[in-house]
Amino acid sequence: MKTIHFAISINAPKEKVWHTMLDPENFKIWTAEFCEGSYFEGSWAKGSKIKFLTPDGENIHSQCH
C-alpha cells in the first residue's frame, strides 16, 4: 500500500485555527458543504470520545477507497 502525506502551513496562531475549525458553531458552518446541519457531541481532548451526527441524530460514517 502506498502512503500519501499532505501538509499545509497556515499563517495563524494554533488557537485561532482550532477555534475556527472546531468551535461547535464554526464546525457547523464548514461541514455544511457535505452535510448541512451536522454537529458533534463529545470532546476534542486526546483520548476522549466524539460522535459526528447528522441533523436527525444519525451517526456520520465515511469509507475510504
KESE-648794 format. One record per residue (C-alpha): residue number from 0; x, y, z. Coordinates in Angstrom, 2 decimals, decimal comma. Layout:
<r nr="NUM" east="X" north="Y" up="Z"/>
...
***
This chain:
<r nr="0" east="0,00" north="0,00" up="0,00"/>
<r nr="1" east="1,30" north="3,45" up="-0,90"/>
<r nr="2" east="1,22" north="6,12" up="1,82"/>
<r nr="3" east="0,49" north="9,69" up="0,77"/>
<r nr="4" east="1,11" north="12,66" up="3,06"/>
<r nr="5" east="-0,32" north="16,15" up="2,60"/>
<r nr="6" east="0,63" north="19,22" up="4,61"/>
<r nr="7" east="-0,34" north="22,86" up="4,62"/>
<r nr="8" east="1,09" north="25,79" up="6,51"/>
<r nr="9" east="-1,40" north="28,26" up="7,97"/>
<r nr="10" east="-0,10" north="31,66" up="8,98"/>
<r nr="11" east="-2,18" north="31,98" up="12,15"/>
<r nr="12" east="-1,85" north="31,08" up="15,82"/>
<r nr="13" east="-2,91" north="27,50" up="16,57"/>
<r nr="14" east="-5,62" north="28,78" up="18,94"/>
<r nr="15" east="-7,27" north="30,73" up="16,12"/>
<r nr="16" east="-7,15" north="27,73" up="13,76"/>
<r nr="17" east="-8,57" north="25,47" up="16,50"/>
<r nr="18" east="-11,42" north="27,89" up="17,20"/>
<r nr="19" east="-12,15" north="28,46" up="13,50"/>
<r nr="20" east="-12,47" north="24,76" up="12,75"/>
<r nr="21" east="-13,65" north="23,14" up="15,94"/>
<r nr="22" east="-15,81" north="25,62" up="17,83"/>
<r nr="23" east="-19,29" north="23,99" up="17,72"/>
<r nr="24" east="-20,90" north="26,80" up="15,68"/>
<r nr="25" east="-17,96" north="27,15" up="13,28"/>
<r nr="26" east="-17,89" north="23,36" up="12,82"/>
<r nr="27" east="-21,49" north="23,54" up="11,56"/>
<r nr="28" east="-20,51" north="26,18" up="9,00"/>
<r nr="29" east="-17,69" north="24,32" up="7,30"/>
<r nr="30" east="-19,31" north="20,87" up="7,50"/>
<r nr="31" east="-22,44" north="22,25" up="5,78"/>
<r nr="32" east="-20,58" north="21,65" up="2,50"/>
<r nr="33" east="-21,10" north="17,89" up="2,85"/>
<r nr="34" east="-23,90" north="17,58" up="5,45"/>
<r nr="35" east="-25,79" north="20,75" up="6,32"/>
<r nr="36" east="-26,74" north="20,84" up="9,98"/>
<r nr="37" east="-24,18" north="18,23" up="11,06"/>
<r nr="38" east="-22,68" north="18,61" up="14,50"/>
<r nr="39" east="-20,60" north="16,78" up="17,07"/>
<r nr="40" east="-21,11" north="15,59" up="20,63"/>
<r nr="41" east="-18,17" north="14,97" up="22,90"/>
<r nr="42" east="-14,75" north="16,42" up="23,39"/>
<r nr="43" east="-11,78" north="17,03" up="21,10"/>
<r nr="44" east="-9,41" north="16,27" up="24,03"/>
<r nr="45" east="-6,91" north="13,49" up="23,41"/>
<r nr="46" east="-8,36" north="10,12" up="24,43"/>
<r nr="47" east="-11,94" north="11,46" up="24,56"/>
<r nr="48" east="-14,83" north="10,08" up="22,56"/>
<r nr="49" east="-16,61" north="12,18" up="19,98"/>
<r nr="50" east="-19,61" north="11,47" up="17,77"/>
<r nr="51" east="-20,31" north="13,18" up="14,44"/>
<r nr="52" east="-24,02" north="13,42" up="13,77"/>
<r nr="53" east="-26,49" north="14,48" up="11,09"/>
<r nr="54" east="-29,31" north="16,92" up="11,93"/>
<r nr="55" east="-31,51" north="13,85" up="12,61"/>
<r nr="56" east="-29,02" north="12,50" up="15,16"/>
<r nr="57" east="-27,72" north="9,73" up="12,87"/>
<r nr="58" east="-24,03" north="8,87" up="13,03"/>
<r nr="59" east="-21,94" north="10,15" up="10,14"/>
<r nr="60" east="-19,74" north="7,45" up="8,60"/>
<r nr="61" east="-17,22" north="7,59" up="5,81"/>
<r nr="62" east="-15,28" north="5,00" up="3,92"/>
<r nr="63" east="-12,04" north="5,48" up="2,06"/>
<r nr="64" east="-11,34" north="3,50" up="-1,09"/>
***
